[in-house]
Structures are given as structure tokens and as C-alpha cells.
């Protein structure tokens, strides 16, 4: 889960950097989404690598929901 969380978090981080660059009217860099994409990707990967495994483990440790009574 750590690798999947890091990859998906990095992708979301690059999407956030694209939005920040659009609203801040940052200068364009040819061939890459934004000039400082690697900073956002690194922060997003770190958050994803920590949050996804935590969410999975907490979901696995939760008690199953009680079954609905049959009528």
C-alpha cells in the first residue's frame, strides 16, 4: 500500500501544482506540467505513502457492521 499511496499522492500533488501555477500565473516550462512539479509530487507522495496504509489498516481493524434483521 505504501507504493500505491506514494504514486497516487504524487499524481495528485502534480495536479495541485498545475492548479497553483494556473491561478498564480506562473511562467510556463516546455514539456513538463509546471516548473516546480517535483516539490508538489514529493509532498504528495509522502502524504499518500503515510495516509493510504493508515486508512487500510484502520479499515481492517474496524469491527464488521451488524447484519440487518431479517423480517
Gaussian input, Z-matrix of N, CA and C with variables (Angstrom, degrees):
# hf/3-21g

backbone

0 1
 N
 C     1     B1
 C     2     B2     1     A1
 N     3     B3     2     A2     1     D1
 C     4     B4     3     A3     2     D2
 C     5     B5     4     A4     3     D3
 N     6     B6     5     A5     4     D4
 C     7     B7     6     A6     5     D5
 C     8     B8     7     A7     6     D6
 N     9     B9     8     A8     7     D7
 C    10    B10     9     A9     8     D8
 C    11    B11    10    A10     9     D9
 N    12    B12    11    A11    10    D10
 C    13    B13    12    A12    11    D11
 C    14    B14    13    A13    12    D12
 N    15    B15    14    A14    13    D13
 C    16    B16    15    A15    14    D14
 C    17    B17    16    A16    15    D15
 N    18    B18    17    A17    16    D16
 C    19    B19    18    A18    17    D17
 C    20    B20    19    A19    18    D18
 N    21    B21    20    A20    19    D19
 C    22    B22    21    A21    20    D20
 C    23    B23    22    A22    21    D21
 N    24    B24    23    A23    22    D22
 C    25    B25    24    A24    23    D23
 C    26    B26    25    A25    24    D24
 N    27    B27    26    A26    25    D25
 C    28    B28    27    A27    26    D26
 C    29    B29    28    A28    27    D27
 N    30    B30    29    A29    28    D28
 C    31    B31    30    A30    29    D29
 C    32    B32    31    A31    30    D30
 N    33    B33    32    A32    31    D31
 C    34    B34    33    A33    32    D32
 C    35    B35    34    A34    33    D33
 N    36    B36    35    A35    34    D34
 C    37    B37    36    A36    35    D35
 C    38    B38    37    A37    36    D36
 N    39    B39    38    A38    37    D37
 C    40    B40    39    A39    38    D38
 C    41    B41    40    A40    39    D39
 N    42    B42    41    A41    40    D40
 C    43    B43    42    A42    41    D41
 C    44    B44    43    A43    42    D42
 N    45    B45    44    A44    43    D43
 C    46    B46    45    A45    44    D44
 C    47    B47    46    A46    45    D45
 N    48    B48    47    A47    46    D46
 C    49    B49    48    A48    47    D47
 C    50    B50    49    A49    48    D48
 N    51    B51    50    A50    49    D49
 C    52    B52    51    A51    50    D50
 C    53    B53    52    A52    51    D51
 N    54    B54    53    A53    52    D52
 C    55    B55    54    A54    53    D53
 C    56    B56    55    A55    54    D54
 N    57    B57    56    A56    55    D55
 C    58    B58    57    A57    56    D56
 C    59    B59    58    A58    57    D57
 N    60    B60    59    A59    58    D58
 C    61    B61    60    A60    59    D59
 C    62    B62    61    A61    60    D60
 N    63    B63    62    A62    61    D61
 C    64    B64    63    A63    62    D62
 C    65    B65    64    A64    63    D63
 N    66    B66    65    A65    64    D64
 C    67    B67    66    A66    65    D65
 C    68    B68    67    A67    66    D66
 N    69    B69    68    A68    67    D67
 C    70    B70    69    A69    68    D68
 C    71    B71    70    A70    69    D69
 N    72    B72    71    A71    70    D70
 C    73    B73    72    A72    71    D71
 C    74    B74    73    A73    72    D72
 N    75    B75    74    A74    73    D73
 C    76    B76    75    A75    74    D74
 C    77    B77    76    A76    75    D75
 N    78    B78    77    A77    76    D76
 C    79    B79    78    A78    77    D77
 C    80    B80    79    A79    78    D78
 N    81    B81    80    A80    79    D79
 C    82    B82    81    A81    80    D80
 C    83    B83    82    A82    81    D81
 N    84    B84    83    A83    82    D82
 C    85    B85    84    A84    83    D83
 C    86    B86    85    A85    84    D84
 N    87    B87    86    A86    85    D85
 C    88    B88    87    A87    86    D86
 C    89    B89    88    A88    87    D87
 N    90    B90    89    A89    88    D88
 C    91    B91    90    A90    89    D89
 C    92    B92    91    A91    90    D90
 N    93    B93    92    A92    91    D91
 C    94    B94    93    A93    92    D92
 C    95    B95    94    A94    93    D93
 N    96    B96    95    A95    94    D94
 C    97    B97    96    A96    95    D95
 C    98    B98    97    A97    96    D96
 N    99    B99    98    A98    97    D97
 C   100   B100    99    A99    98    D98
 C   101   B101   100   A100    99    D99
 N   102   B102   101   A101   100   D100
 C   103   B103   102   A102   101   D101
 C   104   B104   103   A103   102   D102
 N   105   B105   104   A104   103   D103
 C   106   B106   105   A105   104   D104
 C   107   B107   106   A106   105   D105
 N   108   B108   107   A107   106   D106
 C   109   B109   108   A108   107   D107
 C   110   B110   109   A109   108   D108
 N   111   B111   110   A110   109   D109
 C   112   B112   111   A111   110   D110
 C   113   B113   112   A112   111   D111
 N   114   B114   113   A113   112   D112
 C   115   B115   114   A114   113   D113
 C   116   B116   115   A115   114   D114
 N   117   B117   116   A116   115   D115
 C   118   B118   117   A117   116   D116
 C   119   B119   118   A118   117   D117
 N   120   B120   119   A119   118   D118
 C   121   B121   120   A120   119   D119
 C   122   B122   121   A121   120   D120
 N   123   B123   122   A122   121   D121
 C   124   B124   123   A123   122   D122
 C   125   B125   124   A124   123   D123
 N   126   B126   125   A125   124   D124
 C   127   B127   126   A126   125   D125
 C   128   B128   127   A127   126   D126
 N   129   B129   128   A128   127   D127
 C   130   B130   129   A129   128   D128
 C   131   B131   130   A130   129   D129
 N   132   B132   131   A131   130   D130
 C   133   B133   132   A132   131   D131
 C   134   B134   133   A133   132   D132
 N   135   B135   134   A134   133   D133
 C   136   B136   135   A135   134   D134
 C   137   B137   136   A136   135   D135
 N   138   B138   137   A137   136   D136
 C   139   B139   138   A138   137   D137
 C   140   B140   139   A139   138   D138
 N   141   B141   140   A140   139   D139
 C   142   B142   141   A141   140   D140
 C   143   B143   142   A142   141   D141
 N   144   B144   143   A143   142   D142
 C   145   B145   144   A144   143   D143
 C   146   B146   145   A145   144   D144
 N   147   B147   146   A146   145   D145
 C   148   B148   147   A147   146   D146
 C   149   B149   148   A148   147   D147
 N   150   B150   149   A149   148   D148
 C   151   B151   150   A150   149   D149
 C   152   B152   151   A151   150   D150
 N   153   B153   152   A152   151   D151
 C   154   B154   153   A153   152   D152
 C   155   B155   154   A154   153   D153
 N   156   B156   155   A155   154   D154
 C   157   B157   156   A156   155   D155
 C   158   B158   157   A157   156   D156
 N   159   B159   158   A158   157   D157
 C   160   B160   159   A159   158   D158
 C   161   B161   160   A160   159   D159
 N   162   B162   161   A161   160   D160
 C   163   B163   162   A162   161   D161
 C   164   B164   163   A163   162   D162
 N   165   B165   164   A164   163   D163
 C   166   B166   165   A165   164   D164
 C   167   B167   166   A166   165   D165
 N   168   B168   167   A167   166   D166
 C   169   B169   168   A168   167   D167
 C   170   B170   169   A169   168   D168
 N   171   B171   170   A170   169   D169
 C   172   B172   171   A171   170   D170
 C   173   B173   172   A172   171   D171
 N   174   B174   173   A173   172   D172
 C   175   B175   174   A174   173   D173
 C   176   B176   175   A175   174   D174
 N   177   B177   176   A176   175   D175
 C   178   B178   177   A177   176   D176
 C   179   B179   178   A178   177   D177
 N   180   B180   179   A179   178   D178
 C   181   B181   180   A180   179   D179
 C   182   B182   181   A181   180   D180
 N   183   B183   182   A182   181   D181
 C   184   B184   183   A183   182   D182
 C   185   B185   184   A184   183   D183
 N   186   B186   185   A185   184   D184
 C   187   B187   186   A186   185   D185
 C   188   B188   187   A187   186   D186
 N   189   B189   188   A188   187   D187
 C   190   B190   189   A189   188   D188
 C   191   B191   190   A190   189   D189
 N   192   B192   191   A191   190   D190
 C   193   B193   192   A192   191   D191
 C   194   B194   193   A193   192   D192
 N   195   B195   194   A194   193   D193
 C   196   B196   195   A195   194   D194
 C   197   B197   196   A196   195   D195
 N   198   B198   197   A197   196   D196
 C   199   B199   198   A198   197   D197
 C   200   B200   199   A199   198   D198
 N   201   B201   200   A200   199   D199
 C   202   B202   201   A201   200   D200
 C   203   B203   202   A202   201   D201
 N   204   B204   203   A203   202   D202
 C   205   B205   204   A204   203   D203
 C   206   B206   205   A205   204   D204
 N   207   B207   206   A206   205   D205
 C   208   B208   207   A207   206   D206
 C   209   B209   208   A208   207   D207
 N   210   B210   209   A209   208   D208
 C   211   B211   210   A210   209   D209
 C   212   B212   211   A211   210   D210

   B1=1.4265
   B2=1.5266
   B3=1.3284
   B4=1.4637
   B5=1.5221
   B6=1.3323
   B7=1.4644
   B8=1.5210
   B9=1.3135
   B10=1.4649
   B11=1.5229
   B12=1.3176
   B13=1.4605
   B14=1.5183
   B15=1.3272
   B16=1.4654
   B17=1.5285
   B18=1.3140
   B19=1.4702
   B20=1.5184
   B21=1.3276
   B22=1.4615
   B23=1.5218
   B24=1.3231
   B25=1.4639
   B26=1.5187
   B27=1.3272
   B28=1.4627
   B29=1.5192
   B30=1.3287
   B31=1.4710
   B32=1.5291
   B33=1.3219
   B34=1.4658
   B35=1.5268
   B36=1.3187
   B37=1.4615
   B38=1.5159
   B39=1.3167
   B40=1.4694
   B41=1.5261
   B42=1.3278
   B43=1.4629
   B44=1.5258
   B45=1.3193
   B46=1.4663
   B47=1.5205
   B48=1.3270
   B49=1.4719
   B50=1.5197
   B51=1.3133
   B52=1.4621
   B53=1.5296
   B54=1.3365
   B55=1.4599
   B56=1.5176
   B57=1.3361
   B58=1.4626
   B59=1.5242
   B60=1.3194
   B61=1.4634
   B62=1.5266
   B63=1.3211
   B64=1.4616
   B65=1.5232
   B66=1.3373
   B67=1.4594
   B68=1.5236
   B69=1.3344
   B70=1.4616
   B71=1.5206
   B72=1.3354
   B73=1.4666
   B74=1.5301
   B75=1.3391
   B76=1.4613
   B77=1.5282
   B78=1.3287
   B79=1.4614
   B80=1.5339
   B81=1.3109
   B82=1.4729
   B83=1.5241
   B84=1.3264
   B85=1.4593
   B86=1.5192
   B87=1.3081
   B88=1.4606
   B89=1.5231
   B90=1.3277
   B91=1.4542
   B92=1.5088
   B93=1.3245
   B94=1.4638
   B95=1.5266
   B96=1.3313
   B97=1.4688
   B98=1.5291
   B99=1.3150
   B100=1.4679
   B101=1.5221
   B102=1.3196
   B103=1.4656
   B104=1.5284
   B105=1.3253
   B106=1.4693
   B107=1.5208
   B108=1.3115
   B109=1.4655
   B110=1.5148
   B111=1.3365
   B112=1.4593
   B113=1.5287
   B114=1.3205
   B115=1.4655
   B116=1.5273
   B117=1.3210
   B118=1.4622
   B119=1.5317
   B120=1.3292
   B121=1.4659
   B122=1.5240
   B123=1.3126
   B124=1.4618
   B125=1.5179
   B126=1.3231
   B127=1.4667
   B128=1.5288
   B129=1.3334
   B130=1.4624
   B131=1.5150
   B132=1.3348
   B133=1.4675
   B134=1.5163
   B135=1.3098
   B136=1.4665
   B137=1.5271
   B138=1.3223
   B139=1.4696
   B140=1.5286
   B141=1.3295
   B142=1.4626
   B143=1.5188
   B144=1.3277
   B145=1.4609
   B146=1.5223
   B147=1.3119
   B148=1.4626
   B149=1.5234
   B150=1.3267
   B151=1.4646
   B152=1.5285
   B153=1.3232
   B154=1.4632
   B155=1.5293
   B156=1.3322
   B157=1.4694
   B158=1.5314
   B159=1.3289
   B160=1.4574
   B161=1.5227
   B162=1.3356
   B163=1.4613
   B164=1.5237
   B165=1.3197
   B166=1.4708
   B167=1.5252
   B168=1.3143
   B169=1.4680
   B170=1.5236
   B171=1.3253
   B172=1.4638
   B173=1.5239
   B174=1.3246
   B175=1.4645
   B176=1.5288
   B177=1.3196
   B178=1.4636
   B179=1.5263
   B180=1.3133
   B181=1.4641
   B182=1.5195
   B183=1.3224
   B184=1.4584
   B185=1.5227
   B186=1.3129
   B187=1.4688
   B188=1.5233
   B189=1.3251
   B190=1.4637
   B191=1.5230
   B192=1.3053
   B193=1.4654
   B194=1.5288
   B195=1.3237
   B196=1.4661
   B197=1.5260
   B198=1.3015
   B199=1.4694
   B200=1.5155
   B201=1.3057
   B202=1.4619
   B203=1.5302
   B204=1.3305
   B205=1.4734
   B206=1.5237
   B207=1.3205
   B208=1.4714
   B209=1.5221
   B210=1.3355
   B211=1.4594
   B212=1.4896
   A1=112.11
   A2=116.93
   A3=119.41
   A4=110.45
   A5=117.06
   A6=120.24
   A7=111.31
   A8=117.12
   A9=120.09
   A10=109.92
   A11=117.15
   A12=121.04
   A13=112.20
   A14=116.82
   A15=120.26
   A16=111.00
   A17=116.67
   A18=119.68
   A19=111.08
   A20=116.73
   A21=119.11
   A22=111.37
   A23=117.56
   A24=120.31
   A25=112.19
   A26=116.81
   A27=120.22
   A28=112.21
   A29=116.08
   A30=119.85
   A31=111.00
   A32=116.60
   A33=120.20
   A34=109.57
   A35=117.53
   A36=120.99
   A37=112.56
   A38=117.39
   A39=120.43
   A40=110.23
   A41=117.33
   A42=120.15
   A43=110.57
   A44=117.45
   A45=120.59
   A46=110.24
   A47=117.83
   A48=120.16
   A49=111.34
   A50=116.98
   A51=120.63
   A52=110.29
   A53=116.83
   A54=120.34
   A55=112.68
   A56=117.28
   A57=121.14
   A58=110.15
   A59=117.44
   A60=121.01
   A61=110.79
   A62=117.85
   A63=120.96
   A64=110.96
   A65=116.43
   A66=119.46
   A67=113.01
   A68=117.84
   A69=121.26
   A70=111.94
   A71=116.54
   A72=122.47
   A73=111.26
   A74=114.55
   A75=121.55
   A76=109.95
   A77=118.00
   A78=120.41
   A79=111.45
   A80=116.21
   A81=122.61
   A82=110.39
   A83=115.46
   A84=122.38
   A85=107.18
   A86=117.49
   A87=121.36
   A88=111.81
   A89=116.15
   A90=122.32
   A91=116.68
   A92=118.65
   A93=121.40
   A94=108.71
   A95=117.41
   A96=119.32
   A97=113.08
   A98=117.87
   A99=122.69
   A100=108.39
   A101=116.13
   A102=119.32
   A103=112.94
   A104=117.25
   A105=120.44
   A106=111.83
   A107=117.13
   A108=122.36
   A109=112.42
   A110=117.11
   A111=121.42
   A112=112.21
   A113=117.87
   A114=120.64
   A115=109.48
   A116=116.23
   A117=120.72
   A118=111.08
   A119=116.67
   A120=119.76
   A121=110.86
   A122=118.21
   A123=121.56
   A124=112.36
   A125=116.44
   A126=120.06
   A127=109.96
   A128=116.99
   A129=120.22
   A130=112.19
   A131=116.96
   A132=120.56
   A133=111.03
   A134=117.66
   A135=120.37
   A136=111.05
   A137=116.48
   A138=119.77
   A139=110.13
   A140=117.12
   A141=120.30
   A142=112.80
   A143=117.25
   A144=120.85
   A145=111.81
   A146=117.37
   A147=120.60
   A148=112.82
   A149=116.64
   A150=119.11
   A151=113.37
   A152=119.12
   A153=119.71
   A154=112.35
   A155=120.46
   A156=118.37
   A157=112.74
   A158=117.39
   A159=120.54
   A160=110.67
   A161=117.26
   A162=120.38
   A163=111.82
   A164=117.42
   A165=120.77
   A166=110.89
   A167=116.85
   A168=120.07
   A169=110.74
   A170=117.89
   A171=119.28
   A172=111.26
   A173=118.34
   A174=120.71
   A175=110.88
   A176=117.73
   A177=120.80
   A178=111.89
   A179=117.44
   A180=120.48
   A181=112.48
   A182=117.61
   A183=121.47
   A184=109.91
   A185=115.53
   A186=120.66
   A187=108.94
   A188=117.78
   A189=119.06
   A190=111.14
   A191=115.27
   A192=120.80
   A193=109.19
   A194=117.25
   A195=119.01
   A196=110.38
   A197=114.83
   A198=120.22
   A199=109.58
   A200=115.59
   A201=120.78
   A202=109.14
   A203=117.29
   A204=119.44
   A205=110.90
   A206=115.31
   A207=120.18
   A208=108.34
   A209=115.04
   A210=117.75
   A211=112.64
   D1=-27.12
   D2=-179.05
   D3=-62.91
   D4=-44.94
   D5=-178.28
   D6=-66.78
   D7=-40.80
   D8=179.11
   D9=-66.43
   D10=-42.11
   D11=178.09
   D12=-63.95
   D13=-40.00
   D14=179.16
   D15=-66.43
   D16=-42.45
   D17=-179.71
   D18=-65.78
   D19=-47.86
   D20=-177.95
   D21=-68.75
   D22=-37.38
   D23=176.51
   D24=-64.99
   D25=-37.47
   D26=176.30
   D27=-64.89
   D28=-39.23
   D29=177.85
   D30=-65.01
   D31=-41.60
   D32=177.75
   D33=-66.12
   D34=-37.81
   D35=177.42
   D36=-61.56
   D37=-40.72
   D38=177.39
   D39=-66.80
   D40=-37.58
   D41=175.90
   D42=-63.06
   D43=-41.08
   D44=177.00
   D45=-63.72
   D46=-40.87
   D47=179.39
   D48=-63.86
   D49=-35.16
   D50=176.96
   D51=-64.88
   D52=-42.50
   D53=177.27
   D54=-65.58
   D55=-42.21
   D56=178.22
   D57=-63.08
   D58=-42.90
   D59=179.63
   D60=-64.74
   D61=-35.66
   D62=179.03
   D63=-66.54
   D64=-49.01
   D65=-177.08
   D66=-74.44
   D67=-27.30
   D68=177.64
   D69=-87.53
   D70=-3.87
   D71=-177.95
   D72=53.16
   D73=48.29
   D74=179.95
   D75=-70.96
   D76=154.63
   D77=178.66
   D78=-64.62
   D79=148.39
   D80=-178.77
   D81=-81.87
   D82=145.14
   D83=172.91
   D84=-118.72
   D85=131.12
   D86=-176.48
   D87=-70.31
   D88=130.87
   D89=172.13
   D90=85.25
   D91=-7.41
   D92=178.40
   D93=-130.27
   D94=157.32
   D95=-176.29
   D96=-60.73
   D97=-53.03
   D98=176.24
   D99=-142.01
   D100=163.39
   D101=-176.52
   D102=-69.24
   D103=-30.32
   D104=-178.65
   D105=-114.13
   D106=40.09
   D107=-177.29
   D108=-63.21
   D109=-32.47
   D110=-174.65
   D111=-67.00
   D112=-27.89
   D113=177.36
   D114=-69.04
   D115=-49.04
   D116=179.23
   D117=-65.06
   D118=-38.59
   D119=178.93
   D120=-65.52
   D121=-39.27
   D122=178.99
   D123=-66.08
   D124=-44.52
   D125=179.03
   D126=-66.29
   D127=-43.43
   D128=178.20
   D129=-63.57
   D130=-38.66
   D131=178.41
   D132=-65.92
   D133=-39.52
   D134=178.41
   D135=-65.56
   D136=-43.33
   D137=178.87
   D138=-65.13
   D139=-43.89
   D140=179.57
   D141=-65.76
   D142=-38.11
   D143=-179.61
   D144=-67.34
   D145=-25.34
   D146=177.87
   D147=-92.16
   D148=-38.20
   D149=-172.26
   D150=-79.94
   D151=-40.47
   D152=-177.33
   D153=-64.38
   D154=-47.76
   D155=176.52
   D156=-61.70
   D157=-36.81
   D158=177.96
   D159=-63.43
   D160=-43.06
   D161=178.39
   D162=-64.85
   D163=-39.96
   D164=179.73
   D165=-66.17
   D166=-46.40
   D167=-179.39
   D168=-65.13
   D169=-40.78
   D170=179.17
   D171=-66.87
   D172=-33.65
   D173=177.14
   D174=-70.38
   D175=-35.76
   D176=179.10
   D177=-72.37
   D178=-29.07
   D179=-178.37
   D180=-83.34
   D181=-15.61
   D182=-178.80
   D183=-68.48
   D184=143.43
   D185=178.46
   D186=-69.73
   D187=145.17
   D188=178.87
   D189=-65.34
   D190=149.47
   D191=179.59
   D192=-68.03
   D193=144.23
   D194=178.73
   D195=-67.77
   D196=145.74
   D197=-179.35
   D198=-72.33
   D199=145.43
   D200=177.85
   D201=-71.16
   D202=139.55
   D203=179.07
   D204=-66.48
   D205=139.01
   D206=178.87
   D207=-85.60
   D208=139.77
   D209=179.47
   D210=-102.65

